[in-house]
Amino acid sequence: MSETKNALLAWKRLGESIASQSIINAQETPTEQENRKAKARKDFAFFVRYYFPHYCKNEETGEYIKPAKFHTKAAKEILNNKNIRAVYQWPRGHAKSVYMDVIVPMWLICQEKRLLNVMILVGKSEDNAATLLGDLQAELQYNARYIHDFGTKYNAGDWQDGQFVTQDDMAFFALGRGQSPRGLRHKQYRPDYIVIDDIDDDQMCRNDQRVNECAKTIKSELFGCFGAGGGRFIMVGNLIAKNSVLQKLMDTKGVSVSKVNIMDSKGVPAWPEYWKPERIAEMQQFMGYREFQKEYMNNPVTEGAVFKADWIKWKQCENWRKYDQIVAYCDPSFKGTEKSDFKAVKVWGKIKSELHCLKAFCRQCTIGELVRWFYDLHESIPQGTPIDYFIEANMLQDMILDEFTAEGERRGYQLPIRGDKRKKPDKFQRVEAVSALWERGFVWYDSRQKEDFDMQAAMDQTLAFERGMRGHDDAPDADEGAIYILQRTARSHIFEPQIGKRLPPSASY
């Protein structure tokens, strides 16, 4: 079966699903219907729940999923500002296309005075845009509740051809990225709702010229489709790269930006009715730090900005007793007991001129979990192993010190942990300075830890490290702390003066 036939069958199944889930109440009175219509025009959450139950159902439990606060806020902004220029920077899985390509346009259409006449939907490609437009056509053609309250809409045309019109002279067009929109209109109407949906991709974002040309076309040819009456100009997407069309639009004067991450700094989901913390944690663990930040936290990190991937070398490291010194350095990023906050411990050993990363702890966890891991590490090391435990001195206080003390009392001894009391310069400068050791080949990682989740998370943070990064940098900070102590100790042993008798001037050396 051809791809076109498959797409058409999928669209027909969508229409059948919409029709079956939008059953009307044939027994209601005209007054009840008018009251509902009036409420729907004002109450966006009610509008979504009544007319789009097929988009608001938990697939596992069947429970209703109400719109997030940011969905409702955006819809009201768009409704109340006929000349809005806005970027909705929302992560994957947060219904960007459903709301901006389907539900919000239909809310504008059903107002007492219709607020949409000609809509242009721009996607990565013409086929992609047409598929997105097909969802809107399916609603206008098969949504029984919407048709019952606001009249039959669909008239002619087909989403597969990239355009259709309604009985009351609305027109809808689909365009691919780069297609010229010049001359698009329907009868006397010029476009008044333009939505650009997720047009960035990794390949294009690696090409400055393509990004600049696309942004220029959007701000000139596409925006120029509006007539004297203006219109609503919307872009949706998640920030997958700093060099992206989305970023270019956000940097444009007069554009408002709504930024939503999958969760806030405390680990609370932005859409708790749909996303649960356990599911977010599972995804983050599977995807790794960099990909999760890009897809769900609007934080594209550039691998190799300071540390290059080909500088990372692996080998089976020595028995720990053979090292000149081993340092376990902790960066707890102390903020109470918030699980969303990363905490890192890196264990480094020095043997001759080489530095070996032997073990890592890099997790979003409580202080208690960090402290237990520290004690478990201590108990797993054979006696006689030269290891020193350090933590940033300003962190070794109050709650975290109490946790170490309490754990020590449970185990019958206190961990000999010391504070790093040096006055630290700028973090980026410190970490960038030690990166030369990686570049010159003095740094190795224990190959037995290559598949370890903590080591992988720490490696992601290391490769993502750059100036002004918005993500987590606890692991490279712990690396710098441990290496500083190892290097300082080595320097102090370069010259060891001997105390004895002064030799006479004539003595030979």
C-alpha positions as a Python dict, from the first residue, in 0.01 Angstrom:
ca = {
    (1, 'M'): (0, 0, 0),
    (2, 'S'): (137, 342, -95),
    (3, 'E'): (236, 602, 161),
    (4, 'T'): (-41, 831, 33),
    (5, 'K'): (-306, 564, 85),
    (6, 'N'): (-175, 491, 433),
    (7, 'A'): (-197, 859, 522),
    (8, 'L'): (-551, 883, 387),
    (9, 'L'): (-663, 574, 582),
    (10, 'A'): (-508, 713, 901),
    (11, 'W'): (-690, 1042, 844),
    (12, 'K'): (-1023, 865, 792),
    (13, 'R'): (-972, 669, 1113),
    (14, 'L'): (-904, 999, 1288),
    (15, 'G'): (-1230, 1139, 1153),
    (16, 'E'): (-1424, 835, 1272),
    (17, 'S'): (-1266, 864, 1616),
    (18, 'I'): (-1358, 1233, 1639),
    (19, 'A'): (-1718, 1162, 1535),
    (20, 'S'): (-1758, 875, 1782),
    (21, 'Q'): (-1627, 1080, 2075),
    (22, 'S'): (-1819, 1402, 2006),
    (23, 'I'): (-2173, 1274, 2051),
    (24, 'I'): (-2434, 1544, 2106),
    (25, 'N'): (-2725, 1546, 2347),
    (26, 'A'): (-3036, 1540, 2130),
    (27, 'Q'): (-3261, 1614, 2431),
    (28, 'E'): (-3109, 1948, 2529),
    (29, 'T'): (-3309, 2269, 2496),
    (30, 'P'): (-3210, 2566, 2275),
    (31, 'T'): (-3142, 2764, 2593),
    (32, 'E'): (-2899, 2501, 2719),
    (33, 'Q'): (-2721, 2504, 2386),
    (34, 'E'): (-2690, 2884, 2377),
    (35, 'N'): (-2561, 2893, 2735),
    (36, 'R'): (-2297, 2634, 2647),
    (37, 'K'): (-2187, 2828, 2340),
    (38, 'A'): (-2155, 3147, 2542),
    (39, 'K'): (-1949, 2970, 2806),
    (40, 'A'): (-1727, 2803, 2545),
    (41, 'R'): (-1641, 3139, 2391),
    (42, 'K'): (-1516, 3270, 2726),
    (43, 'D'): (-1390, 2962, 2913),
    (44, 'F'): (-1106, 2801, 2718),
    (45, 'A'): (-1072, 2500, 2949),
    (46, 'F'): (-1444, 2428, 2910),
    (47, 'F'): (-1418, 2472, 2533),
    (48, 'V'): (-1137, 2214, 2519),
    (49, 'R'): (-1310, 1964, 2745),
    (50, 'Y'): (-1647, 1967, 2569),
    (51, 'Y'): (-1545, 1984, 2204),
    (52, 'F'): (-1217, 1789, 2213),
    (53, 'P'): (-1257, 1495, 2452),
    (54, 'H'): (-1049, 1284, 2211),
    (55, 'Y'): (-746, 1503, 2284),
    (56, 'C'): (-802, 1514, 2660),
    (57, 'K'): (-807, 1152, 2764),
    (58, 'N'): (-535, 959, 2943),
    (59, 'E'): (-471, 658, 2722),
    (60, 'E'): (-399, 431, 3019),
    (61, 'T'): (-659, 540, 3273),
    (62, 'G'): (-922, 706, 3054),
    (63, 'E'): (-921, 1006, 3288),
    (64, 'Y'): (-967, 1363, 3164),
    (65, 'I'): (-647, 1563, 3117),
    (66, 'K'): (-722, 1932, 3146),
    (67, 'P'): (-519, 2195, 2961),
    (68, 'A'): (-208, 2318, 3136),
    (69, 'K'): (-201, 2671, 3270),
    (70, 'F'): (35, 2773, 2991),
    (71, 'H'): (-210, 2640, 2729),
    (72, 'T'): (-492, 2855, 2865),
    (73, 'K'): (-270, 3160, 2908),
    (74, 'A'): (-148, 3135, 2549),
    (75, 'A'): (-500, 3092, 2410),
    (76, 'K'): (-621, 3403, 2591),
    (77, 'E'): (-320, 3605, 2473),
    (78, 'I'): (-391, 3507, 2114),
    (79, 'L'): (-764, 3573, 2146),
    (80, 'N'): (-719, 3918, 2295),
    (81, 'N'): (-444, 4047, 2065),
    (82, 'K'): (-525, 4041, 1695),
    (83, 'N'): (-170, 4152, 1608),
    (84, 'I'): (21, 3926, 1843),
    (85, 'R'): (373, 3822, 1744),
    (86, 'A'): (466, 3535, 1973),
    (87, 'V'): (698, 3238, 2007),
    (88, 'Y'): (574, 2951, 2221),
    (89, 'Q'): (891, 2772, 2322),
    (90, 'W'): (744, 2453, 2462),
    (91, 'P'): (906, 2110, 2494),
    (92, 'R'): (813, 1792, 2313),
    (93, 'G'): (502, 1617, 2435),
    (94, 'H'): (327, 1938, 2542),
    (95, 'A'): (61, 1956, 2268),
    (96, 'K'): (210, 2245, 2071),
    (97, 'S'): (57, 2137, 1741),
    (98, 'V'): (-277, 2030, 1885),
    (99, 'Y'): (-335, 2364, 2052),
    (100, 'M'): (-181, 2609, 1805),
    (101, 'D'): (-277, 2432, 1481),
    (102, 'V'): (-622, 2305, 1578),
    (103, 'I'): (-783, 2407, 1906),
    (104, 'V'): (-686, 2775, 1923),
    (105, 'P'): (-787, 2844, 1559),
    (106, 'M'): (-1122, 2677, 1620),
    (107, 'W'): (-1170, 2890, 1932),
    (108, 'L'): (-1109, 3201, 1724),
    (109, 'I'): (-1355, 3081, 1461),
    (110, 'C'): (-1639, 3017, 1705),
    (111, 'Q'): (-1634, 3363, 1864),
    (112, 'E'): (-1950, 3570, 1824),
    (113, 'K'): (-1759, 3775, 1569),
    (114, 'R'): (-1532, 3537, 1380),
    (115, 'L'): (-1163, 3615, 1436),
    (116, 'L'): (-1006, 3401, 1164),
    (117, 'N'): (-1052, 3414, 788),
    (118, 'V'): (-738, 3278, 625),
    (119, 'M'): (-488, 3057, 804),
    (120, 'I'): (-139, 2956, 686),
    (121, 'L'): (31, 2662, 857),
    (122, 'V'): (406, 2624, 792),
    (123, 'G'): (587, 2297, 862),
    (124, 'K'): (930, 2148, 793),
    (125, 'S'): (808, 2030, 454),
    (126, 'E'): (495, 2065, 246),
    (127, 'D'): (389, 1708, 332),
    (128, 'N'): (451, 1771, 700),
    (129, 'A'): (246, 2092, 693),
    (130, 'A'): (-34, 1922, 500),
    (131, 'T'): (-52, 1641, 756),
    (132, 'L'): (-78, 1898, 1035),
    (133, 'L'): (-351, 2079, 841),
    (134, 'G'): (-534, 1747, 805),
    (135, 'D'): (-597, 1738, 1181),
    (136, 'L'): (-779, 2071, 1157),
    (137, 'Q'): (-983, 1964, 855),
    (138, 'A'): (-1085, 1645, 1037),
    (139, 'E'): (-1223, 1851, 1326),
    (140, 'L'): (-1417, 2088, 1102),
    (141, 'Q'): (-1554, 1797, 900),
    (142, 'Y'): (-1628, 1536, 1169),
    (143, 'N'): (-1657, 1703, 1510),
    (144, 'A'): (-2031, 1662, 1569),
    (145, 'R'): (-2041, 1881, 1879),
    (146, 'Y'): (-1863, 2171, 1713),
    (147, 'I'): (-2077, 2143, 1398),
    (148, 'H'): (-2397, 2122, 1606),
    (149, 'D'): (-2314, 2442, 1794),
    (150, 'F'): (-2136, 2651, 1532),
    (151, 'G'): (-2257, 2515, 1200),
    (152, 'T'): (-2116, 2308, 918),
    (153, 'K'): (-1779, 2441, 815),
    (154, 'Y'): (-1597, 2221, 565),
    (155, 'N'): (-1685, 2274, 200),
    (156, 'A'): (-1418, 2179, -52),
    (157, 'G'): (-1049, 2108, -98),
    (158, 'D'): (-827, 1857, 72),
    (159, 'W'): (-546, 1870, 327),
    (160, 'Q'): (-344, 1635, 104),
    (161, 'D'): (-340, 1910, -158),
    (162, 'G'): (-235, 2161, 105),
    (163, 'Q'): (-553, 2367, 116),
    (164, 'F'): (-927, 2360, 180),
    (165, 'V'): (-1210, 2609, 226),
    (166, 'T'): (-1528, 2624, 431),
    (167, 'Q'): (-1887, 2708, 348),
    (168, 'D'): (-1854, 3048, 511),
    (169, 'D'): (-1545, 3147, 311),
    (170, 'M'): (-1259, 3060, 540),
    (171, 'A'): (-945, 2923, 374),
    (172, 'F'): (-662, 2711, 510),
    (173, 'F'): (-322, 2665, 345),
    (174, 'A'): (-24, 2441, 423),
    (175, 'L'): (330, 2542, 325),
    (176, 'G'): (666, 2377, 367),
    (177, 'R'): (973, 2553, 500),
    (178, 'G'): (1112, 2767, 219),
    (179, 'Q'): (798, 2767, 3),
    (180, 'S'): (697, 3111, -113),
    (181, 'P'): (374, 3239, 42),
    (182, 'R'): (350, 3535, -192),
    (183, 'G'): (0, 3601, -323),
    (184, 'L'): (-184, 3371, -81),
    (185, 'R'): (-538, 3497, -21),
    (186, 'H'): (-897, 3380, -45),
    (187, 'K'): (-1134, 3613, -227),
    (188, 'Q'): (-1119, 3943, -42),
    (189, 'Y'): (-948, 3793, 263),
    (190, 'R'): (-576, 3804, 328),
    (191, 'P'): (-411, 3573, 586),
    (192, 'D'): (-483, 3673, 945),
    (193, 'Y'): (-355, 3368, 1137),
    (194, 'I'): (-8, 3232, 1056),
    (195, 'V'): (143, 2952, 1261),
    (196, 'I'): (495, 2815, 1208),
    (197, 'D'): (517, 2470, 1361),
    (198, 'D'): (846, 2314, 1470),
    (199, 'I'): (1042, 2389, 1153),
    (200, 'D'): (1393, 2353, 1298),
    (201, 'D'): (1586, 2028, 1261),
    (202, 'D'): (1938, 1922, 1356),
    (203, 'Q'): (2068, 1923, 999),
    (204, 'M'): (1953, 2275, 918),
    (205, 'C'): (2071, 2414, 1253),
    (206, 'R'): (2426, 2308, 1170),
    (207, 'N'): (2419, 2542, 868),
    (208, 'D'): (2429, 2913, 956),
    (209, 'Q'): (2338, 3023, 606),
    (210, 'R'): (2026, 2804, 588),
    (211, 'V'): (1905, 2923, 928),
    (212, 'N'): (1960, 3289, 838),
    (213, 'E'): (1787, 3253, 501),
    (214, 'C'): (1487, 3075, 654),
    (215, 'A'): (1450, 3335, 928),
    (216, 'K'): (1478, 3613, 672),
    (217, 'T'): (1205, 3457, 454),
    (218, 'I'): (974, 3419, 754),
    (219, 'K'): (1019, 3780, 865),
    (220, 'S'): (979, 3921, 516),
    (221, 'E'): (776, 3708, 275),
    (222, 'L'): (564, 3521, 529),
    (223, 'F'): (500, 3810, 765),
    (224, 'G'): (430, 4024, 459),
    (225, 'C'): (122, 3815, 384),
    (226, 'F'): (-76, 4018, 634),
    (227, 'G'): (-280, 4303, 497),
    (228, 'A'): (-346, 4643, 649),
    (229, 'G'): (-560, 4480, 917),
    (230, 'G'): (-267, 4275, 1046),
    (231, 'G'): (-300, 3930, 1196),
    (232, 'R'): (-181, 3680, 1452),
    (233, 'F'): (177, 3556, 1393),
    (234, 'I'): (267, 3247, 1596),
    (235, 'M'): (571, 3019, 1609),
    (236, 'V'): (591, 2703, 1819),
    (237, 'G'): (880, 2467, 1886),
    (238, 'N'): (1137, 2355, 2136),
    (239, 'L'): (1484, 2508, 2129),
    (240, 'I'): (1701, 2230, 1983),
    (241, 'A'): (1993, 2459, 1893),
    (242, 'K'): (2111, 2809, 1968),
    (243, 'N'): (2162, 2860, 1597),
    (244, 'S'): (1799, 2805, 1500),
    (245, 'V'): (1508, 2983, 1338),
    (246, 'L'): (1322, 2969, 1668),
    (247, 'Q'): (1606, 3158, 1838),
    (248, 'K'): (1619, 3414, 1555),
    (249, 'L'): (1246, 3483, 1598),
    (250, 'M'): (1281, 3509, 1976),
    (251, 'D'): (1556, 3765, 1931),
    (252, 'T'): (1334, 3981, 1709),
    (253, 'K'): (1208, 4306, 1859),
    (254, 'G'): (839, 4304, 1941),
    (255, 'V'): (807, 3925, 1971),
    (256, 'S'): (677, 3793, 2302),
    (257, 'V'): (817, 3461, 2422),
    (258, 'S'): (650, 3192, 2632),
    (259, 'K'): (915, 2951, 2758),
    (260, 'V'): (800, 2629, 2921),
    (261, 'N'): (1027, 2343, 3031),
    (262, 'I'): (898, 1997, 3117),
    (263, 'M'): (972, 2072, 3484),
    (264, 'D'): (1091, 2360, 3698),
    (265, 'S'): (1402, 2381, 3916),
    (266, 'K'): (1222, 2192, 4193),
    (267, 'G'): (1124, 1904, 3967),
    (268, 'V'): (757, 2004, 3943),
    (269, 'P'): (613, 1924, 3596),
    (270, 'A'): (479, 2217, 3395),
    (271, 'W'): (183, 1999, 3294),
    (272, 'P'): (129, 1780, 3601),
    (273, 'E'): (-205, 1650, 3475),
    (274, 'Y'): (-18, 1471, 3196),
    (275, 'W'): (350, 1438, 3293),
    (276, 'K'): (439, 1259, 3616),
    (277, 'P'): (780, 1305, 3787),
    (278, 'E'): (850, 932, 3769),
    (279, 'R'): (803, 927, 3393),
    (280, 'I'): (1025, 1235, 3350),
    (281, 'A'): (1301, 1074, 3560),
    (282, 'E'): (1278, 756, 3353),
    (283, 'M'): (1312, 948, 3027),
    (284, 'Q'): (1601, 1152, 3157),
    (285, 'Q'): (1790, 842, 3262),
    (286, 'F'): (1738, 672, 2926),
    (287, 'M'): (1805, 974, 2702),
    (288, 'G'): (2110, 1109, 2882),
    (289, 'Y'): (2179, 1462, 2994),
    (290, 'R'): (2241, 1637, 2661),
    (291, 'E'): (1946, 1498, 2469),
    (292, 'F'): (1704, 1549, 2757),
    (293, 'Q'): (1815, 1911, 2798),
    (294, 'K'): (1767, 1976, 2426),
    (295, 'E'): (1429, 1808, 2383),
    (296, 'Y'): (1260, 1888, 2714),
    (297, 'M'): (1441, 2177, 2886),
    (298, 'N'): (1494, 2420, 2596),
    (299, 'N'): (1864, 2401, 2671),
    (300, 'P'): (2063, 2290, 2366),
    (301, 'V'): (2414, 2207, 2480),
    (302, 'T'): (2706, 2205, 2239),
    (303, 'E'): (2916, 1893, 2272),
    (304, 'G'): (3282, 1983, 2262),
    (305, 'A'): (3257, 2352, 2346),
    (306, 'V'): (3542, 2306, 2600),
    (307, 'F'): (3604, 1930, 2614),
    (308, 'K'): (3626, 1744, 2283),
    (309, 'A'): (3479, 1396, 2250),
    (310, 'D'): (3802, 1259, 2105),
    (311, 'W'): (3991, 1370, 2416),
    (312, 'I'): (3804, 1111, 2624),
    (313, 'K'): (4025, 802, 2659),
    (314, 'W'): (3938, 475, 2828),
    (315, 'K'): (4153, 195, 2966),
    (316, 'Q'): (4146, -51, 3253),
    (317, 'C'): (4298, 147, 3535),
    (318, 'E'): (4533, 22, 3807),
    (319, 'N'): (4455, -139, 4139),
    (320, 'W'): (4368, 150, 4369),
    (321, 'R'): (4653, 67, 4608),
    (322, 'K'): (4908, 149, 4338),
    (323, 'Y'): (4813, 514, 4305),
    (324, 'D'): (5028, 790, 4450),
    (325, 'Q'): (4713, 956, 4580),
    (326, 'I'): (4335, 927, 4532),
    (327, 'V'): (4090, 1210, 4592),
    (328, 'A'): (3711, 1179, 4614),
    (329, 'Y'): (3575, 1530, 4565),
    (330, 'C'): (3212, 1624, 4626),
    (331, 'D'): (3014, 1909, 4470),
    (332, 'P'): (2674, 1880, 4639),
    (333, 'S'): (2520, 2191, 4477),
    (334, 'F'): (2347, 2239, 4807),
    (335, 'K'): (1986, 2354, 4785),
    (336, 'G'): (1806, 2178, 5063),
    (337, 'T'): (1691, 1832, 4968),
    (338, 'E'): (1545, 1905, 4624),
    (339, 'K'): (1568, 1595, 4409),
    (340, 'S'): (1584, 1799, 4088),
    (341, 'D'): (1924, 1932, 4190),
    (342, 'F'): (2229, 1737, 4065),
    (343, 'K'): (2493, 1627, 4314),
    (344, 'A'): (2831, 1496, 4205),
    (345, 'V'): (3126, 1305, 4351),
    (346, 'K'): (3426, 1228, 4130),
    (347, 'V'): (3704, 990, 4237),
    (348, 'W'): (4040, 1065, 4075),
    (349, 'G'): (4375, 893, 4115),
    (350, 'K'): (4726, 1014, 4027),
    (351, 'I'): (4990, 769, 3910),
    (352, 'K'): (5314, 920, 3783),
    (353, 'S'): (5209, 1189, 3530),
    (354, 'E'): (4864, 1042, 3457),
    (355, 'L'): (4528, 1124, 3610),
    (356, 'H'): (4267, 848, 3618),
    (357, 'C'): (3894, 895, 3675),
    (358, 'L'): (3806, 585, 3877),
    (359, 'K'): (3445, 632, 3982),
    (360, 'A'): (3158, 879, 3962),
    (361, 'F'): (2839, 975, 4140),
    (362, 'C'): (2618, 1214, 3939),
    (363, 'R'): (2249, 1214, 4024),
    (364, 'Q'): (1944, 1420, 4100),
    (365, 'C'): (1894, 1304, 4456),
    (366, 'T'): (1863, 1400, 4819),
    (367, 'I'): (2157, 1479, 5043),
    (368, 'G'): (2090, 1154, 5229),
    (369, 'E'): (2147, 947, 4915),
    (370, 'L'): (2470, 1134, 4843),
    (371, 'V'): (2600, 1077, 5197),
    (372, 'R'): (2515, 705, 5192),
    (373, 'W'): (2701, 664, 4863),
    (374, 'F'): (3005, 837, 5012),
    (375, 'Y'): (3009, 597, 5309),
    (376, 'D'): (2950, 296, 5082),
    (377, 'L'): (3248, 405, 4871),
    (378, 'H'): (3466, 426, 5180),
    (379, 'E'): (3365, 79, 5295),
    (380, 'S'): (3429, -73, 4951),
    (381, 'I'): (3793, 40, 4940),
    (382, 'P'): (4059, -201, 5075),
    (383, 'Q'): (4248, -80, 5379),
    (384, 'G'): (4573, 93, 5300),
    (385, 'T'): (4441, 267, 4990),
    (386, 'P'): (4564, 630, 4980),
    (387, 'I'): (4236, 825, 4951),
    (388, 'D'): (4135, 1170, 5069),
    (389, 'Y'): (3775, 1294, 5093),
    (390, 'F'): (3697, 1655, 5013),
    (391, 'I'): (3389, 1871, 4980),
    (392, 'E'): (3352, 2240, 4908),
    (393, 'A'): (3404, 2410, 5245),
    (394, 'N'): (3104, 2640, 5210),
    (395, 'M'): (2889, 2330, 5156),
    (396, 'L'): (3019, 2143, 5463),
    (397, 'Q'): (2775, 2302, 5699),
    (398, 'D'): (2433, 2287, 5858),
    (399, 'M'): (2211, 2025, 5699),
    (400, 'I'): (2474, 1841, 5496),
    (401, 'L'): (2713, 1818, 5791),
    (402, 'D'): (2429, 1688, 6006),
    (403, 'E'): (2360, 1420, 5743),
    (404, 'F'): (2723, 1304, 5746),
    (405, 'T'): (2726, 1297, 6126),
    (406, 'A'): (2397, 1105, 6149),
    (407, 'E'): (2510, 846, 5893),
    (408, 'G'): (2839, 808, 6078),
    (409, 'E'): (2659, 743, 6405),
    (410, 'R'): (2452, 471, 6237),
    (411, 'R'): (2767, 305, 6101),
    (412, 'G'): (2981, 348, 6410),
    (413, 'Y'): (3246, 582, 6267),
    (414, 'Q'): (3277, 926, 6109),
    (415, 'L'): (3395, 967, 5750),
    (416, 'P'): (3721, 1170, 5747),
    (417, 'I'): (3593, 1433, 5507),
    (418, 'R'): (3758, 1773, 5477),
    (419, 'G'): (3652, 2105, 5334),
    (420, 'D'): (3824, 2260, 5034),
    (421, 'K'): (3878, 2608, 5178),
    (422, 'R'): (4048, 2775, 4884),
    (423, 'K'): (3897, 3093, 4745),
    (424, 'K'): (3786, 2969, 4405),
    (425, 'P'): (3805, 3187, 4093),
    (426, 'D'): (3536, 3183, 3822),
    (427, 'K'): (3410, 2828, 3760),
    (428, 'F'): (3444, 2845, 3382),
    (429, 'Q'): (3802, 2967, 3405),
    (430, 'R'): (3893, 2692, 3653),
    (431, 'V'): (3741, 2410, 3447),
    (432, 'E'): (3869, 2544, 3115),
    (433, 'A'): (4220, 2565, 3262),
    (434, 'V'): (4231, 2194, 3355),
    (435, 'S'): (4083, 2090, 3017),
    (436, 'A'): (4435, 2115, 2875),
    (437, 'L'): (4519, 1796, 3067),
    (438, 'W'): (4255, 1611, 2860),
    (439, 'E'): (4383, 1764, 2537),
    (440, 'R'): (4745, 1666, 2612),
    (441, 'G'): (4651, 1306, 2689),
    (442, 'F'): (4720, 1294, 3063),
    (443, 'V'): (4360, 1197, 3155),
    (444, 'W'): (4214, 847, 3139),
    (445, 'Y'): (3881, 696, 3244),
    (446, 'D'): (3844, 346, 3388),
    (447, 'S'): (3691, 134, 3110),
    (448, 'R'): (3514, -82, 3372),
    (449, 'Q'): (3297, 223, 3449),
    (450, 'K'): (3209, 300, 3086),
    (451, 'E'): (2851, 166, 3109),
    (452, 'D'): (2789, 297, 3459),
    (453, 'F'): (2491, 536, 3466),
    (454, 'D'): (2662, 786, 3698),
    (455, 'M'): (2975, 792, 3483),
    (456, 'Q'): (2765, 843, 3170),
    (457, 'A'): (2573, 1131, 3332),
    (458, 'A'): (2900, 1290, 3444),
    (459, 'M'): (3048, 1247, 3096),
    (460, 'D'): (2744, 1416, 2940),
    (461, 'Q'): (2791, 1716, 3169),
    (462, 'T'): (3163, 1730, 3088),
    (463, 'L'): (3113, 1729, 2711),
    (464, 'A'): (2831, 1982, 2744),
    (465, 'F'): (3032, 2225, 2955),
    (466, 'E'): (3053, 2578, 2814),
    (467, 'R'): (3053, 2936, 2933),
    (468, 'G'): (2713, 3057, 3050),
    (469, 'M'): (2556, 2711, 3024),
    (470, 'R'): (2208, 2689, 3175),
    (471, 'G'): (2231, 2318, 3246),
    (472, 'H'): (2412, 2132, 3521),
    (473, 'D'): (2790, 2151, 3558),
    (474, 'D'): (2843, 1976, 3892),
    (475, 'A'): (3050, 1689, 3751),
    (476, 'P'): (3316, 1902, 3575),
    (477, 'D'): (3329, 2124, 3884),
    (478, 'A'): (3403, 1817, 4098),
    (479, 'D'): (3668, 1708, 3845),
    (480, 'E'): (3845, 2041, 3877),
    (481, 'G'): (3832, 2023, 4257),
    (482, 'A'): (3990, 1677, 4272),
    (483, 'I'): (4253, 1751, 4009),
    (484, 'Y'): (4351, 2076, 4180),
    (485, 'I'): (4423, 1887, 4503),
    (486, 'L'): (4615, 1610, 4325),
    (487, 'Q'): (4826, 1860, 4133),
    (488, 'R'): (4889, 2073, 4442),
    (489, 'T'): (5010, 1769, 4636),
    (490, 'A'): (5236, 1664, 4349),
    (491, 'R'): (5392, 2010, 4330),
    (492, 'S'): (5468, 2008, 4702),
    (493, 'H'): (5668, 1686, 4657),
    (494, 'I'): (5885, 1806, 4368),
    (495, 'F'): (6152, 1947, 4603),
    (496, 'E'): (6200, 1797, 4948),
    (497, 'P'): (6489, 1971, 5131),
    (498, 'Q'): (6721, 1751, 5341),
    (499, 'I'): (6836, 1874, 5682),
    (500, 'G'): (7199, 1793, 5766),
    (501, 'K'): (7551, 1932, 5799),
    (502, 'R'): (7659, 2219, 5577),
    (503, 'L'): (7925, 2106, 5334),
    (504, 'P'): (8257, 2298, 5329),
    (505, 'P'): (8318, 2529, 5033),
    (506, 'S'): (8575, 2293, 4885),
    (507, 'A'): (8346, 1994, 4891),
    (508, 'S'): (8245, 1847, 4559),
    (509, 'Y'): (7875, 1788, 4480),
}
